[in-house]
Amino acid sequence: MPRQILEGIRVLELGQLIAGPFAAKTLADFGAQVIKIEPPGQGDPLRKWRMLHEGTSVWWEAQSRNKQSVCVDLRQPEGQELVRMLATQADVLIENFRPGSMEKWGLSWETLHALNPRLIMLRVSGYGQTGLRRDEPGFAAIGEAMAGLRYLTGEPGRPPVRAGLSLGDTLAGLHGAMGVLLALYERDARGGQGQMIDTALYESVFNLSESLLPEYSVFGAVREPAGGALPGIAPSNVYPCGDGQYVLISGNGDGIFNRLMHRIGRGDLAADPELARNDGRARRAAELDEAIGAWTGRLDSGAVLDAMHEAGVPAGRIYTARDIAEDPHYRSRDMIETVTAASGLEVEMPGIVPKLSGQPGAIRHRAPTLGEHTDAVLEQAGLEADARQALRARGVIA
């Protein structure tokens, strides 16, 4: 296996569930050693989320690959001291507890930075470590709502709906991982020190809000939910086919629009000067959607997609998990990888993103069982066997 780009970087993960652990997973996929601190007993709640196999979530298997599990009780002073010891040997510490929790445990940024000036600390929370709402509990769903995403997700005139995935968490995790990489570059390439990265769930979603705020600022326009359409950019929508399936067609480039109209037999629309540019098409989006829908409705979805591909028009089916698993393109790009869990179960999961030509990421080992690496990690940190046994007897480690 080629040398991985984050090989030699040690990450201490104190987070639970999604946002912080997703950031750590991203770093682990590219070679970082991720030591996940879990509470004795049940461990990270994600172990029991959604569908379980022999008592363990298959989501856990994907989220926690390439990680080591160490059980430490952070409620006990001795457990807190263990984390401080591990932090002195770490490059990065990731946490996504409610603001104030780390301070309560004697693990504040100021404390850890004094112990290890090179430490980079990623803190993920609902509203950030400062600000008026700092102390409020915040989950991704609330962040998505506050950032405007939930309002836009759904059909016009109907209640907002969830996107179907924990987007706020994973977006915060990605922004957090990007912050860690920036801080590592500053520390290692420019001779700097460690620093604290403050990532809020709502801000991570808000950062992807495109022209939402500028349009309100300049025009007083409030973007509304539009179902499958792309308001102001046309034509782009989901269209029904004769076999009951739907296809997504994006014909909003000027040249693409021309090819699309000729392919559906509407050369008259292709020749209309008002429709030559997007601003004109946007004003007549409903007319264009009606024309495209009338054509797709006469054909089955396969024939529609074949015609679009021949014409060079971006189009695709709406995939389910089954469609993803059966699509050979995913496998040709190594985007579906199979990992054998501790139970022996073969689990398919997403591959590594992004793909680096020189030092590509890799799934090096399966997700850990609870506390699987407690002794190995603490021994590596310098804690002797009798000291570990004494801590285990008092329930500090497991």
C-alpha positions in Angstrom: 0.0 0.0 0.0 1.4 3.5 -0.9 2.3 5.8 2.0 -0.8 7.7 3.1 -0.8 11.4 3.2 -1.8 11.7 6.9 0.3 8.8 8.1 1.9 9.8 11.4 -0.9 12.2 12.4 -2.5 11.1 15.7 -6.1 12.1 16.3 -8.0 11.9 19.6 -11.7 11.7 18.9 -14.0 12.5 21.8 -17.1 13.1 19.8 -20.2 11.0 19.5 -22.8 10.1 16.8 -22.1 11.9 13.6 -20.5 15.3 13.1 -17.2 15.0 15.0 -16.8 11.3 14.2 -17.4 12.0 10.5 -14.6 14.5 10.5 -12.4 11.9 12.2 -13.4 9.2 9.7 -12.4 11.5 6.9 -8.9 12.0 8.4 -8.6 8.2 9.2 -9.4 7.3 5.6 -6.2 9.1 4.6 -3.9 7.5 7.1 -4.4 9.3 10.4 -4.4 7.2 13.5 -7.7 7.9 15.1 -8.1 7.0 18.8 -11.8 7.1 19.6 -12.6 7.7 23.3 -15.9 6.0 24.3 -17.7 5.8 27.6 -17.7 2.3 29.2 -20.9 0.4 28.9 -22.7 1.3 25.7 -20.0 3.3 24.0 -20.9 5.7 21.2 -24.7 5.8 20.8 -24.2 5.3 17.1 -23.5 1.7 17.8 -27.2 1.3 18.4 -28.7 3.6 15.7 -30.9 2.4 12.9 -30.5 -1.2 11.7 -28.5 -3.6 13.9 -26.8 -6.9 13.1 -26.1 -8.9 16.2 -26.6 -5.8 18.4 -24.3 -3.5 16.4 -25.4 -0.9 13.8 -24.1 -1.4 10.3 -23.9 2.4 10.2 -21.3 2.1 12.9 -19.2 -0.2 10.7 -19.0 2.5 8.0 -18.5 5.5 10.3 -15.9 4.0 12.5 -13.7 2.1 10.0 -9.9 2.8 10.5 -10.4 3.8 14.1 -9.3 2.4 17.5 -11.6 2.3 20.4 -10.5 3.2 24.0 -13.0 3.1 26.8 -12.5 6.0 29.3 -15.0 7.4 31.8 -14.8 11.2 31.4 -17.0 11.7 34.4 -14.1 10.5 36.7 -11.1 12.8 37.4 -8.8 9.9 36.6 -10.4 9.5 33.2 -10.0 13.2 32.5 -6.3 12.9 33.4 -5.9 10.0 31.0 -7.4 12.2 28.2 -5.0 15.0 29.1 -2.1 12.6 28.9 -3.2 11.3 25.5 -3.7 14.9 24.3 -0.1 15.7 25.0 0.9 13.0 22.5 -1.8 13.9 19.9 -1.7 16.2 16.9 -5.5 16.7 16.8 -8.4 16.5 19.2 -12.0 16.4 18.0 -15.0 16.9 20.2 -18.7 17.7 19.5 -20.1 18.0 23.0 -22.3 20.8 24.1 -20.2 23.9 24.8 -19.0 23.9 28.4 -18.7 20.1 28.7 -15.0 20.0 27.9 -14.4 22.9 30.4 -16.4 21.0 33.1 -14.0 18.0 32.6 -10.9 20.1 32.8 -10.3 19.7 29.0 -10.7 23.2 27.8 -8.8 24.6 24.9 -6.7 26.7 27.2 -5.8 23.8 29.4 -4.9 21.4 26.5 -3.1 24.1 24.5 -0.9 24.8 27.6 -0.1 21.1 27.8 0.6 20.7 24.1 1.1 23.9 22.1 1.1 21.9 18.9 -2.3 20.4 19.5 -5.1 21.3 17.0 -8.6 21.2 18.6 -11.7 20.8 16.5 -14.9 21.8 18.3 -18.2 21.1 16.6 -21.4 22.3 18.2 -24.9 23.5 17.2 -24.3 27.2 17.4 -20.6 27.6 17.9 -18.4 28.3 21.0 -19.4 31.9 21.2 -22.5 34.0 20.4 -26.0 34.5 21.8 -27.1 30.9 21.4 -23.9 29.2 22.4 -25.3 27.3 25.4 -28.4 25.9 23.6 -28.5 22.3 22.6 -28.3 21.9 18.9 -28.7 18.9 16.6 -28.3 18.9 12.8 -32.0 19.1 12.2 -32.1 22.4 14.0 -29.1 23.6 12.2 -30.6 22.7 8.9 -33.8 24.6 9.8 -31.9 27.7 11.1 -29.7 27.8 7.9 -32.8 27.9 5.6 -32.4 24.4 4.2 -35.5 22.9 5.7 -37.7 25.7 4.5 -36.6 25.0 0.9 -36.9 21.3 1.1 -40.3 20.1 -0.1 -43.2 20.9 -2.4 -44.7 24.4 -2.7 -47.6 24.9 -0.2 -46.7 21.8 1.9 -44.9 21.4 5.2 -41.0 21.3 5.0 -39.5 17.9 4.9 -36.2 16.3 5.9 -33.7 15.8 3.1 -33.4 12.1 4.2 -29.8 12.2 5.4 -28.1 14.0 8.3 -26.7 16.7 6.1 -26.0 19.2 8.8 -23.8 16.7 10.7 -21.8 15.6 7.7 -21.4 19.1 6.3 -20.1 20.2 9.7 -17.8 17.2 9.7 -16.4 18.0 6.3 -15.9 21.7 7.2 -14.2 20.6 10.4 -11.9 18.2 8.6 -11.0 21.0 6.2 -10.2 23.2 9.2 -7.9 20.6 10.7 -6.0 20.3 7.4 -5.6 24.0 7.2 -4.3 24.1 10.8 -1.9 21.2 10.1 -0.5 23.1 7.1 -0.1 26.3 9.2 1.6 24.3 12.0 3.9 22.1 10.0 4.6 24.0 6.7 4.8 27.5 8.2 6.2 26.8 11.7 3.1 27.8 13.5 1.5 26.3 16.6 -1.8 24.4 17.2 -5.0 26.3 17.1 -8.7 25.8 17.9 -11.3 25.4 15.1 -14.8 26.4 16.0 -17.4 24.8 13.6 -21.1 25.3 14.0 -23.7 23.0 12.5 -25.9 25.8 11.3 -23.0 27.7 9.8 -21.8 24.6 7.9 -25.2 24.4 6.2 -25.5 28.2 5.7 -22.1 28.2 3.9 -23.8 26.2 1.1 -26.8 28.4 0.8 -25.7 29.9 -2.6 -27.6 33.1 -3.4 -30.2 32.7 -0.6 -29.1 35.8 1.4 -27.7 38.0 -1.4 -31.1 37.8 -3.2 -32.9 38.8 0.0 -30.3 41.5 0.7 -30.6 43.1 -2.8 -34.1 42.4 -3.9 -36.0 41.5 -0.7 -36.7 38.1 -2.3 -37.3 35.1 -0.1 -36.6 31.9 -2.0 -39.4 29.4 -1.7 -39.6 25.6 -1.9 -39.9 24.4 -5.5 -40.1 20.6 -5.3 -37.9 19.1 -8.0 -37.4 22.3 -10.0 -34.4 24.6 -9.8 -35.9 28.1 -9.6 -34.2 30.7 -11.8 -32.3 28.1 -13.8 -34.2 26.3 -16.6 -35.0 23.8 -17.7 -34.0 21.5 -14.8 -36.6 19.3 -13.2 -37.9 15.8 -12.5 -40.1 14.5 -15.3 -42.6 11.5 -15.3 -42.1 8.8 -17.9 -44.6 6.4 -19.4 -43.5 3.4 -17.2 -44.3 5.3 -14.0 -40.6 6.2 -13.3 -39.1 9.6 -13.1 -36.0 11.0 -14.7 -34.0 14.1 -13.8 -33.1 16.2 -16.9 -30.8 19.3 -16.6 -31.0 21.2 -19.9 -30.0 24.6 -18.5 -26.8 25.2 -20.5 -27.4 27.3 -23.6 -26.0 24.7 -26.0 -27.5 21.8 -24.0 -30.9 23.4 -24.2 -30.7 23.7 -27.9 -29.8 20.0 -28.2 -32.6 19.0 -25.8 -35.3 20.9 -27.7 -34.3 19.4 -31.0 -34.2 15.9 -29.5 -37.8 16.2 -28.2 -39.0 17.6 -31.5 -39.4 21.2 -30.3 -37.1 23.0 -32.7 -39.5 25.9 -32.5 -38.4 26.5 -28.9 -34.7 26.0 -29.8 -35.1 28.8 -32.4 -36.9 31.2 -30.1 -34.5 34.1 -29.4 -36.0 34.7 -26.0 -35.0 31.2 -24.9 -31.4 31.5 -26.1 -30.2 32.5 -22.6 -31.1 31.4 -19.1 -32.8 34.6 -18.0 -35.4 34.2 -20.8 -35.8 30.5 -20.1 -36.3 31.1 -16.4 -39.3 33.3 -17.2 -40.9 30.5 -19.2 -39.8 27.6 -17.1 -43.3 26.3 -16.7 -43.8 26.2 -20.5 -40.5 24.4 -21.0 -41.3 21.8 -18.2 -44.7 21.1 -19.9 -43.1 20.5 -23.2 -40.4 18.2 -21.8 -42.9 16.4 -19.6 -45.2 15.8 -22.6 -42.3 14.1 -24.4 -41.1 12.0 -21.5 -44.6 10.9 -20.7 -44.8 9.0 -24.1 -41.7 6.9 -23.5 -40.4 4.6 -20.8 -37.6 5.9 -18.6 -34.9 3.8 -20.4 -35.8 5.2 -23.8 -35.7 8.8 -22.3 -32.3 8.3 -20.8 -30.9 6.7 -24.0 -32.2 9.7 -26.0 -30.7 12.2 -23.6 -27.3 10.5 -23.5 -27.2 10.4 -27.3 -28.0 14.1 -27.4 -25.4 15.0 -24.8 -28.0 16.2 -22.3 -27.3 15.5 -18.6 -30.0 13.1 -17.3 -30.4 10.3 -14.8 -32.7 8.1 -12.8 -33.6 8.8 -9.2 -31.5 6.1 -7.5 -32.4 4.0 -4.5 -29.9 2.1 -2.4 -30.6 -0.9 -4.6 -29.8 1.1 -7.8 -26.5 2.3 -6.2 -25.5 -1.3 -5.2 -26.3 -2.6 -8.7 -24.6 0.2 -10.7 -21.3 -1.0 -12.2 -20.0 2.6 -12.4 -19.8 2.8 -8.6 -17.7 -0.4 -8.5 -15.5 0.7 -11.4 -14.5 3.7 -9.3 -14.0 1.7 -6.1 -16.9 3.6 -4.6 -18.4 0.5 -3.0 -16.0 -1.4 -0.7 -16.7 -4.5 1.3 -15.4 -4.7 4.9 -15.7 -7.7 7.2 -17.0 -6.6 10.6 -15.9 -8.1 13.9 -18.9 -10.4 13.8 -17.9 -11.8 10.4 -20.6 -9.9 8.6 -19.6 -8.6 5.1 -20.7 -5.0 4.9 -20.7 -2.8 1.8 -20.0 0.8 2.4 -19.0 4.0 0.5 -15.4 4.0 -0.7 -12.8 6.8 -0.2 -13.5 10.4 -1.3 -11.6 12.3 -2.7 -9.3 10.2 -4.9 -5.6 11.2 -4.7 -3.3 9.9 -7.4 -0.2 9.8 -5.3 -1.3 8.9 -1.8 -4.8 7.5 -2.1 -6.8 6.8 1.0 -7.7 3.3 2.1 -9.8 1.2 4.5 -7.1 -0.4 6.5 -9.2 -2.1 9.1 -12.7 -2.7 10.3 -14.6 -0.7 12.9 -13.5 -1.6 16.4 -15.4 -3.4 19.1 -16.1 -1.4 22.2 -12.8 -0.8 24.1 -10.9 -3.1 21.7 -7.7 -1.0 21.8 -7.8 0.3 25.4 -4.8 -1.6 26.6 -2.7 -1.2 23.4 -3.2 2.5 23.2 -2.6 3.2 26.9 0.4 1.0 26.9 1.8 2.9 23.9 1.1 6.1 25.9 3.3 4.8 28.7 0.8 3.5 31.2 2.0 0.3 32.8 -0.1 -2.9 33.2 -0.6 -2.5 36.9 -1.7 1.1 36.5 -4.2 0.0 33.8 -5.5 -2.8 36.0 -6.0 -0.4 38.9 -8.0 2.0 36.7 -10.0 -0.9 35.3 -10.9 -2.1 38.8 -12.2 1.4 39.6 -14.3 1.6 36.3 -12.2 4.4 34.9 -11.3 2.3 31.8 -12.9 -0.7 30.2 
